[in-house]
Amino acid sequence: MTKVYRYEYASLSIALLIVYSHMGNWVLIPILYLIPDITALGFFVSTKTGEKTYNLSHTLLLPIILLSGRL
């Protein structure tokens, strides 16, 4: 695992702990857990669209940005 991925996962873990301490509710976690699988439906549109949506949902950069806005 490269250093970038380690920092990315560490940042996400810290952000999730902070958000949980403010929200105290994990109701959305099962729903959000399925988002990467739902984005695979882009393959029904075309292979190119499917690849883009699937890869976008499997990066942690967007969730970290969204969580930082929540803080």
C-alpha positions as CSV (number, residue, x, y, z in Angstrom):
1,M,0.0,0.0,0.0
2,T,1.5,3.3,-1.0
3,K,1.8,6.2,1.4
4,V,-0.9,8.2,-0.4
5,Y,-3.4,5.4,0.3
6,R,-2.4,5.2,3.9
7,Y,-2.9,8.9,4.4
8,E,-6.1,8.8,2.6
9,Y,-7.5,6.0,4.8
10,A,-6.2,7.6,7.9
11,S,-7.9,10.9,7.0
12,L,-11.2,9.2,6.2
13,S,-11.1,7.2,9.5
14,I,-10.4,10.4,11.6
15,A,-13.2,12.3,9.7
16,L,-15.7,9.4,10.3
17,L,-14.9,9.4,14.0
18,I,-15.5,13.2,14.2
19,V,-18.7,13.0,12.2
20,Y,-19.9,10.1,14.4
21,S,-19.2,12.1,17.5
22,H,-21.4,14.9,16.2
23,M,-24.2,12.8,14.7
24,G,-24.2,9.7,17.0
25,N,-26.2,7.9,14.3
26,W,-25.0,5.2,11.8
27,V,-28.3,4.9,9.9
28,L,-26.9,6.1,6.6
29,I,-23.8,3.8,6.8
30,P,-25.6,0.7,5.3
31,I,-27.1,2.9,2.5
32,L,-23.8,4.6,1.7
33,Y,-22.0,1.3,1.8
34,L,-23.9,0.2,-1.3
35,I,-23.2,3.3,-3.4
36,P,-20.1,1.8,-5.1
37,D,-22.2,-1.2,-6.2
38,I,-25.0,1.0,-7.4
39,T,-22.6,3.1,-9.5
40,A,-21.8,-0.1,-11.4
41,L,-25.2,0.3,-13.1
42,G,-23.4,2.9,-15.3
43,F,-22.3,-0.1,-17.4
44,F,-25.9,-0.4,-18.6
45,V,-25.4,3.0,-20.3
46,S,-22.0,2.2,-21.9
47,T,-18.7,0.7,-20.9
48,K,-17.0,4.1,-20.8
49,T,-19.7,5.6,-18.5
50,G,-19.6,2.5,-16.3
51,E,-15.9,2.7,-15.9
52,K,-16.0,6.4,-15.0
53,T,-18.9,6.0,-12.4
54,Y,-17.4,2.9,-10.9
55,N,-13.9,4.3,-10.6
56,L,-15.3,7.6,-9.2
57,S,-17.1,5.8,-6.5
58,H,-14.1,3.8,-5.5
59,T,-11.8,6.7,-4.7
60,L,-11.8,8.2,-1.2
61,L,-11.1,11.7,-2.3
62,L,-14.7,12.7,-2.8
63,P,-15.9,11.3,0.6
64,I,-13.1,13.0,2.4
65,I,-14.0,16.3,0.8
66,L,-17.7,15.8,1.7
67,L,-16.9,14.9,5.2
68,S,-14.6,17.9,5.7
69,G,-17.5,20.1,4.7
70,R,-19.6,18.4,7.4
71,L,-17.0,19.2,10.1
